[in-house]
Structures are given as structure tokens and as C-alpha cells.
Amino acid sequence: QADQVWINYVNTWIKLKQERGFFKELDDKWKLN
């Protein structure tokens, strides 16, 4: 059960960060791709 809670938390965090363009900003800064 704890794993499901963690998965939900991570999924929510990723969704929020993606909505704010967080990963794109990181890619532009650090050239990750």
C-alpha cells in the first residue's frame, strides 16, 4: 500500500512539473537531450 501512495505522489509531482514546463526548462539549461 505504501508503494501505491508513493507512486501517486510521484505521478502528481511529475504532472505538476510538466504543466509548468519544468523539464523543458531543465533541458534548455543543461542540454539533457
MODELLER restraints for C-alpha pairs under 7 A, 6 or more apart:
rsr = mdl.restraints
at = mdl.atoms
rsr.add(forms.Gaussian(group=physical.xy_distance, feature=features.Distance(at['CA:27:A'], at['CA:33:A']), mean=6.55, stdev=0.5))
